Amino acid sequence: MAPTKRATRTAPSCWLIGGKEAEFSEKTRLPVLRSVLRVFLFHHNPPAVCARKACGIVIDELLPFWVKAGIPTVDKKSAVDQLKRIYDEWVLLKKAMNKPTTERREKFIAALDKLFDIAAPNLDKIKCILPEDREFYKSMTEDRKASMIGVDRKWALKKQKKTVRTEGEIRRKRRSDEDTKKCFDKVTLDDSASDTEESETKDSEFSLPEKRTKNVRINVLTKEVTSALDRTQTSSRVGAHLVQKSVTSALQAASCALNLEGTNLKLKPVFSTSSVGRKRTENRTSIVENIQQNVIAHPGPFFVHFDGKLLPDEPDGKKYDRVPVLVTGYKVEQLLGVPRLDSGSGLAQAHATYELLKSWDLVDKVVGAVFDTTSTNTGCHKGACKLLEDKKRLGKEILWCACRHHVFELVLEAVGTVLLGESKDPRLPFFGKLADTWEKIDKTKFRTAASIRKLKCIPETDQIITFCENQLQVHHPRGDYKELCELAILFLGGLVPDKPRYVFKKPGALSKTRWMMRAIYAFKTWMLGRQIEMDASIHSKLFSIAYIRMWFNAPLPAQSPRNDLASLQFLYQNRKEGSHWMAALKKFVEHLWYLSPKLVPLALFDDKLSVEEKKSIASALQTGGKKGSAACLPRAKVELKDSVMNLKLRDFVTADSVKFFEITKISSSFLAKDPTLWDEDSDYLRSLQVVTHFKVVNDSAERGVALVTRFLKGNQLTTDEQQRQLLLLVVAEDRKLNKLP
C-alpha cells in the first residue's frame, strides 16, 4: 500500500481535482466527491494497487463517517462500483482535456463539491433513522452547514438499550430450551399395561405448551400434473378446483389410514387460479429447457421435417400460415416449434426453419430435409429446400428426401381421377352414397375376391395376406393405415387376426385431400355396395392390392431405391392393363427422388438387396460412376421405354453419389471390402444404425399439424405466442412419455 503521510503543497496536482490526500481532511462532515477522489488517487498506484482495489480502500475509510452520522448506506460492492464509474468518467474527460469545454465536463466539475452520496435507497421509508440524523443528511446534500461534534448521546443510549434487550431475549430462549430438554430427559416410556395409569399421572404433572402448528408445503403441482392439465386443455381455474379437491380427498384418506384424526394435523390445501397459472408457466419453461439440453447433447445426424399449412388461429379466428418443424434421428423425434409465418412462401418457411435450428444449436447436425412435394418446397430457385441450403442459412448441401407417403398419395390421386373422373364437389364422388346409406347396410353380408371369377387369380394372395398380417403388428401413426390392411385381408378372403367378427368402420372423412380414404372406400364400396345397387369398378381393387405393398414399405429408408425401381418396372409392365395404370406410371416417374445420385447409396444398407448388386454399386461409387448432371432438382429422370425393364440400381450412380457420405458424415471405408464381410465391419455397422433411423416420410410433420389444429384453434389456455409454443412442446413431450396418439 502507498505511504500514508499527509500530502503537502509540493504534491503534484491532478487535473480538475487538485492534490492527492492520504486521508479525509474534514472530520465533522460527510466527504464531498472531490475529497473522495483525492484520497482515491493517493492510494491508486498501479500495478500494485489497481483502480478497483483502491476504490475498496477508500470506501472502507469512508463508511465510518456514515455510521457515525447514523445514515444507512448501500452495500460495499455498490459503493465501490459507484466510485469506479466516476473515476472512469474522469479518465475519459482527461483524455479530452485540450478540447473546448463541454457540457459533460461542466457537469462533472459542478458535482465535485457535492456530497459523494452512498445512502441507502428509499431512505424516507426507513423508520429507524433519528430526526436529527435526517436533518444532518439533508444539510449535507444542500448547504453543508451542519456538522458532527462529539458523540450523539441520545442515539448511543438507544443503541445500548437495544443491545441489552436482544441479549436478554437470547438468554431467555436458551434457558427455556434447557428446561425443555431436562423435562424430556426425566420422562420414561414403559410398554407394560400395568404401569399405564401411573405413567399418565406422572405425565400430567408436567405439560409443555402446545406448539404452534406449522404449515408444511408440498409441491403438488409437479411437471407431470401441469403437463396433464395442458394436454387435456384444462384451464387454470378448473385445474385449481380439480387439484384442490383431489389433494383434499387424498389427505383425508391418508389421515384415516394413519389414525391421525385426533392429532393437531390440519388439512387445508389452498390452490388459487393465479398460483396454478404461474406454476404451469414455470413448469413449461423448465420442461422445454430440459428437452433442449437432451436434443443438443445428441450427436446426430438429424433430418429436419417441415410442412407449412394455412391454419385457423385464435382469438381473432383468422387463418395464418404456420410451419411445424421437427427433427428426427437415432431414437429421437422432437418438435422444435410451430412458428407463425407472414406468408406461405418458400422463403418464409426456409427462414423459420433455419431460425429454429439455430436456436436449438442443430445447424451443424442437420444432414437432410423431409418435405411434401409441393412447388413451395421443391422450387428450383425459391423453394424452401433450395433456400435452406443457401449460404445465408445452412450454407451446405443436404439430402432432399421427399415424403414417400405423399408421393404415393399423388399416384393414388391420379388413379382415382381416371377411374372416377374429376369433380368440383369437395367430397369424393361415388363414395358419398356409401356414407349416406350406411345405416341401411347389413355389414355382415359382404363379398370377397374369392366369389368373383376375375379376382380369383390375383397373384401371390397368400403372400399379400401374410404381409398385411405382419403390418398389423407394427405401430402405425394413423388408424387408417391399420384399417387398410384389415380390409385387404378381408377382400382376399382371409380373417383379420383377433377379430373373428369384423366390424366395418363408419365412413368418416370423404375429402379429396385424404388420399388414403380413396383406397379404403374402394374396398368398402365393392364389398358392401351391392346392397345399395352400387358396384365399384374391379380395376380400383386390383390397383389397391398392388398399392398396399408400396405404401407400407415406404417408411423403410434403405429399401427405398430398390422399392422405387421395382415399382417403376411393375407399373411399366402393367401400363397396358388400363388407363389408370398409365396414369399411375406417369405420375410416379415424376417423383423418383430416391433413385437420385445422392440417395441411391441408401441401397448399400438394404438387407434384401443381393450381394452382387451391392458389389456393383460399391464398384461404381469407387470408380466415380457416370458424369453427374446439372439437374434443377435432385431426382432421377427416366424415359418410358422398354429399356426401363433392364435398369439396375448401379445405373443411377454418378460422380455426385459420393456426396451421400460427405453430407451424412458416414464412413465409406467399407466399400473397399467384399459385401459378404460388411456385417463384420465396425464402420458399416455404425453407418447401418444411422441409416436405419432415417425417416423418409413426413408423418411427424403431419402430427405437428394435427397438434396445432387441436391446441391453437379455439384454445384459450394462453394467448401469448411464446407460451403457445412452449405449450405445444410440452403436450408433444407428454404424449410421447405416456405413449398417447
Secondary structure, DSSP 8 states (H G I E B T S, - for coil): --------TTS-EETTTEE--SS-S-SSS--BHHHHHHHHHHH-BTTTB-HHHHHHHHHHHHHHHHHHHT--B--HHHHHHHHHHHHHHHHHHHHTTTS---HHHHHHHHHHTSB---B-SSGGG-TTS-HHHHHHHHHHHTT------S--HHHHHHHHHHHHHHHHHHHHHHHHHHHHHHHHHH------GGGHHHHHHHHHT---------------S-HHHHHHHHHTT--HHHHHHHHHHHHHHHHHHHHHHTT-TTSS--------HHHHHHHHHHHHHHHHHHHHHHHHHS---EEEEE--EEEE-TTT--EEEE--EEEEETTEEEEEE--EESSSSHHHHHHHHHHHHHHTT-GGGEEEEEE---HHHH-TTT-HHHHHHSTTTT-S--EEEE-HHHHHHHHHHHHHHHHH---SSSB-TTTHHHHHTGGGS-TT----GGGSHHHHT-TTHHHHHHHHHHHHTS--SSHHHHHHHHHHHHHTT---TT-SS---------BTT-HHHHHHHHHHHHHHGGGGT----HHHHHHHHHHHHHHHHTT-TTTHHHHHHHHHHHHHHTGGG-HHHHHHHHHHGGG-GGGSTTTGGGGGG-TTS-HHHHHHHHHHHHHT-B-----SSSS-----SGGGGG--GGGG-BGGGGHHHHHHT---GGGGS-GGGGGG-HHHHHHHHHHHT---S-HHHHHHHHHHHHHHTT--S---HHHHHHHHHHHHHHHHHTT--
